[in-house]
Every structure is written in C-alpha cells, then in structure tokens.
C-alpha cells in the first residue's frame, strides 16, 4: 500500500511550507519516544520523519506529487535526455531522531522537556506540555528627547519601533512597525524611564525584551533646570547692582513677570521667586521656584574724576 505523506502529517495537498513545518512540530513532539509508550507511536514517529523529509524538500515533494511514492523511490525518466537516463530513487535514511534533531536543533533536542535534576516533565494530553523555561532578553533602552516646554506642560509623543514578530505558523517571523504612545506628565525629570513591557523582538524560545524610553531634556535658551527649580540669569551693570532695578521674565506658560530688585546685588546674591518653577510630577498643582542669578558687568576703566566721585560716595 502506497504511503500518503500528507495523511501522515494530517495536512492536505495544498499545505504551504509553513503548514508542513507546523504539522511536523506538533506531531513529532506528540509521538516522540520520550513522550510516547506504545510501539505504534514509535512507528508513527518514524513515518512523520520520513513524510517531513520528503515534503519539506521542494524537489522531492514535486516528484512525489506528480509520480507518487513509486516514482519517488524507484526513480523517473529524465526529460530531454537522449540516453534514456533515469533519476536516482529516494531512500530515506531511516533515522527519525536525526530528522528531529535537524528540525529542533541540538544534540539532545528533547532536553528542554526535562527538569534540571533530570526528572522527566509530565506528558499532557496531545503531547508534551510546554515546560521549558524561557528567558527574557535584556531591556532595550532608547532616548526620548523632550524640550523644557514639553516637560513643563506635558504632552503626548508617538514613537515608531520596528520589531521582529512571530508569524501565525509559530516558526517563522517578520519585521513589523508599531507605534507606541507616550503621555508625558508635567514635571517629569531627566532620566525618567517609560517601560513598555515585552514589546521587543519575538522569538520561539524567548520572552520579548522590554522597550524602555529614557527622558533626555533638551537645553533651553533662557532657563536652566535644577530639580524642580528654574534658574534664570540676567546681566546687569554695576550701577544697577548698587541702585536697584526691575527684571522682566517671560515664564514657560507665557506670563510676563516684573520683579523689582531693591537689594544691593553682590556676586553671590540671587532672587528667589516662590512657585514659579517646574511643576512637581507627583502634584503638578505645586511648583518649584524661579531663581534669578546676576552677572554683574564691571566697567573696564574709570577716569580720575569718576574714581574720586565713587570714593566720595562710598566713604
């Protein structure tokens, strides 16, 4: 009786290469001698290996589809050959474990189904239970560059990633793009980490890595951030430092602050404006401080009369 390789793998003749691999994977695990106990199961395991050996090879499969098992194993006449030559017949190597190893990889391909102490993992309905310990890849970190305005007001960012995704056959994979949405909260700090769990590359024997975006703050033309405080630097003359003046500061939310400076401004002096800094990430209704520091511009030279007058005033 002629062997039906398609029936052995429980697939039809329109099956794709992925279908053939998926069927062999499922049935080989089910009927492997380490999982099965009956003699007929071992015979089935051998039949599966031969069927896969034939149908996974495009040339053997084409011969089998057209000429059947007899043509495959006895050989067929070579077309356009004037000497009447025949193709060599197919002979299965007879080692189903070899086919199994080539498919799953490794010298001991069934080791994944044993515990570390050598005890056999229980067999479930329909074959071995999937008890292999999968490890997760290390997190993949990417910088998320945000302006000070983004971190002051909060915003939404969309980040496109490309990752490897397993196809429906469970064996092959492809590269696909995905958009990840990030809601930036007011007051986030440099170094804040946003974690998207298991959004990395997929693989048959691993847990996808986490994708981690790390906040990197861009420089601002007017403000320097220190924690929740904002530093604003103003250049003033020595005259202004000694006699007083007002500073106008446009805040990140567009308000114009007019801040009088009535103190004498010395080199270490700073003016603190309470509640005009960055919002606190845990409570955006509260803010840090605005700290104004001063760069005093001294005159490069003084005339004799100017020096006399300054001495007179300061005496």
C-alpha positions in Angstrom: 0.0 0.0 0.0 1.4 3.4 -1.0 2.3 5.7 1.8 0.4 9.0 2.0 2.8 11.5 3.4 0.2 14.2 3.6 -2.1 12.0 5.6 0.8 11.1 7.9 1.3 14.8 8.7 -2.5 15.3 8.9 -2.5 18.1 6.2 -3.9 18.4 2.7 -2.1 18.7 -0.6 -2.5 22.5 -0.7 -0.4 22.8 2.5 2.3 25.5 2.5 5.8 25.0 3.7 4.8 26.7 6.9 1.9 24.3 7.3 4.2 21.4 6.8 6.6 22.6 9.5 3.9 23.4 11.9 2.3 19.9 11.5 5.6 18.1 11.9 6.5 20.2 15.0 3.2 19.3 16.7 3.1 15.6 15.8 6.8 14.9 16.4 6.5 16.2 19.9 3.4 14.1 20.4 4.8 10.8 19.2 8.5 11.2 20.2 9.6 8.0 22.1 10.3 10.1 25.2 6.7 11.1 25.3 5.0 8.0 23.9 5.0 4.5 25.3 3.3 2.4 22.6 5.1 0.6 19.8 2.7 2.1 17.2 3.7 5.5 18.5 7.3 4.9 17.7 6.3 3.7 14.2 4.2 6.8 13.8 7.2 8.9 14.8 9.3 7.3 12.1 6.5 7.8 9.5 6.4 11.5 10.4 10.1 11.9 10.0 10.0 10.4 6.5 7.0 12.4 5.5 8.6 15.6 6.6 11.9 14.7 4.9 10.1 14.4 1.6 7.5 17.2 1.8 10.0 19.8 3.2 12.2 19.3 0.2 10.7 21.1 -2.9 12.4 18.7 -5.4 11.3 15.5 -3.5 7.8 17.0 -2.9 7.4 17.8 -6.6 8.4 14.3 -7.6 6.1 12.7 -5.1 3.1 15.0 -6.1 3.5 14.0 -9.7 4.7 10.4 -9.6 3.7 9.2 -6.2 5.8 7.1 -3.8 6.7 4.6 -6.5 8.2 7.3 -8.8 9.9 8.9 -5.9 11.6 5.8 -4.7 12.2 3.9 -8.0 13.2 7.0 -10.0 11.7 8.7 -13.0 12.8 9.1 -16.6 14.8 12.4 -17.1 13.1 14.6 -19.6 15.1 15.7 -22.7 17.8 13.1 -22.0 18.7 11.2 -25.3 20.4 8.4 -23.4 17.2 7.5 -21.6 18.6 8.2 -18.2 16.5 7.9 -15.0 16.7 9.9 -11.8 18.1 8.1 -8.8 15.4 6.8 -6.4 14.8 8.4 -3.0 15.9 6.3 0.0 15.0 7.5 3.5 18.0 7.4 5.8 15.8 5.6 8.4 16.9 7.7 11.4 13.8 9.7 12.7 15.9 11.1 15.6 18.2 12.7 13.0 15.3 14.4 11.4 14.1 15.5 14.8 17.5 17.0 15.7 17.8 18.8 12.4 14.4 20.4 12.9 14.7 21.4 16.6 18.4 21.8 16.8 21.0 20.5 19.3 22.5 17.1 20.0 19.8 16.5 22.7 16.8 18.2 21.2 14.5 16.8 23.8 16.5 18.1 26.8 14.2 21.1 27.0 11.4 18.8 28.2 13.3 17.6 31.3 13.9 19.4 34.5 17.3 20.4 35.7 17.6 17.4 38.0 17.0 15.0 35.1 13.4 14.2 36.0 11.1 13.8 33.1 8.5 16.6 32.7 4.9 15.2 32.7 3.2 14.5 29.4 -0.1 16.2 28.8 -3.0 15.5 26.5 -1.9 15.8 22.9 1.8 15.5 23.6 4.4 17.1 25.9 3.4 20.1 27.9 5.5 23.2 27.2 7.5 23.3 30.4 10.8 24.8 29.0 12.0 27.8 30.9 12.0 30.8 28.7 14.4 33.7 29.4 13.7 37.3 28.7 16.1 39.4 26.7 17.7 42.4 28.3 15.7 45.7 28.2 16.3 47.8 25.1 16.8 51.5 26.0 16.1 54.5 23.7 16.5 58.2 24.5 13.3 60.3 24.5 14.4 63.9 23.8 12.0 66.4 25.2 12.1 70.2 25.4 11.7 72.1 28.7 8.3 73.3 27.4 7.2 69.6 26.9 8.2 68.8 30.5 6.5 71.9 31.8 3.2 71.5 30.2 3.1 67.7 29.5 2.4 66.3 26.0 1.8 63.2 24.0 4.5 61.6 21.9 4.3 58.8 19.4 7.4 56.6 18.9 7.7 54.2 16.0 9.6 51.0 16.6 10.5 48.1 14.3 10.5 44.7 15.8 10.5 41.0 14.8 7.1 39.4 15.2 6.4 35.7 15.1 4.0 34.6 12.2 0.9 32.5 12.7 2.8 29.3 12.0 4.8 29.8 15.2 8.1 29.1 13.3 8.9 32.0 11.1 9.0 35.7 11.8 8.9 39.0 10.0 9.8 42.7 10.7 6.8 44.9 11.5 6.5 48.5 12.7 4.5 49.6 15.7 3.5 52.9 17.1 4.0 53.4 20.9 2.1 56.3 22.6 3.8 58.1 25.5 1.8 60.5 27.7 4.4 62.9 29.1 3.3 64.2 32.5 4.2 67.7 33.6 7.3 67.8 35.8 9.0 64.7 34.6 12.7 64.8 35.3 15.7 63.9 33.2 16.2 60.2 33.4 12.5 59.3 33.9 12.0 55.8 32.4 8.9 54.8 30.5 8.7 51.0 30.2 6.7 49.1 27.5 6.7 45.5 28.7 7.5 42.7 26.2 7.5 45.0 23.1 10.9 43.8 21.8 11.7 41.1 19.2 9.6 38.0 19.5 11.2 34.5 19.3 10.0 30.9 19.6 12.1 30.3 22.8 12.4 33.6 24.4 10.3 36.3 26.2 10.4 39.6 24.2 12.5 42.3 25.8 11.0 45.4 27.4 11.3 48.6 25.5 12.5 51.5 27.8 12.4 55.1 26.8 14.6 57.4 29.0 13.8 61.1 29.2 16.6 63.4 27.9 16.0 67.1 28.4 17.0 69.5 25.6 18.7 72.7 26.6 16.6 75.9 26.8 17.7 79.4 25.6 16.6 81.1 28.8 16.3 78.7 31.7 18.4 76.0 33.3 16.6 73.4 35.3 17.9 72.2 38.7 15.4 69.6 40.0 12.1 71.4 40.3 13.7 74.9 40.2 14.3 77.1 37.2 17.5 79.2 37.0 17.3 82.5 35.1 20.5 84.5 34.5 20.5 88.3 34.0 23.3 90.6 33.0 23.3 93.9 34.9 25.6 96.9 35.2 27.4 97.8 38.4 25.2 100.9 38.6 22.1 98.7 38.5 23.6 96.3 41.1 24.1 99.3 43.5 21.0 101.4 42.8 18.2 98.8 42.1 16.2 97.9 39.0 13.4 95.6 37.8 13.7 92.3 35.9 11.2 91.1 33.4 10.9 87.3 33.0 8.6 85.6 30.5 7.5 82.3 32.0 7.2 79.0 30.2 3.4 79.4 30.2 3.6 82.8 28.6 3.1 85.2 31.5 5.4 88.2 32.0 6.7 88.7 35.5 8.0 92.1 36.6 10.3 91.5 39.6 11.7 94.5 41.5 15.2 94.2 42.8 15.7 96.7 45.7 18.6 94.9 47.4 22.2 95.6 46.6 23.3 92.8 44.2 26.6 91.3 45.3 28.4 88.5 43.4 26.7 85.7 45.4 23.2 87.3 45.5 20.2 85.6 44.0 16.5 86.4 43.9 14.0 83.6 44.7 10.5 83.8 43.3 8.4 81.2 45.0 6.2 78.9 43.0 7.3 79.9 39.5 9.5 76.9 38.7 8.7 73.5 37.3 5.5 71.6 38.3 6.1 68.7 40.6 5.5 65.4 38.8 3.6 63.9 41.8 1.5 67.0 42.2 1.5 69.4 39.2 -0.6 72.0 41.2 2.6 72.8 43.1 5.8 74.2 41.6 9.4 74.7 42.4 11.0 78.1 42.5 12.3 80.6 39.9 15.8 81.6 41.0 17.3 84.7 39.3 21.1 85.0 39.4 23.0 88.0 38.2 26.1 88.6 36.1 27.4 92.0 37.1 29.3 93.8 34.4 32.0 95.9 35.9 33.4 98.9 33.9 36.7 98.2 32.2 38.2 101.6 33.2 37.3 104.7 35.2 38.6 108.3 34.8 40.3 110.0 37.7 37.2 112.1 38.3 34.9 109.1 38.3 37.2 107.4 40.9 37.1 110.5 43.1 33.3 110.6 43.0 32.9 106.9 43.8 35.3 107.3 46.7 33.4 110.3 47.9 30.0 108.4 47.7 31.3 105.2 49.4 33.3 106.9 52.1 
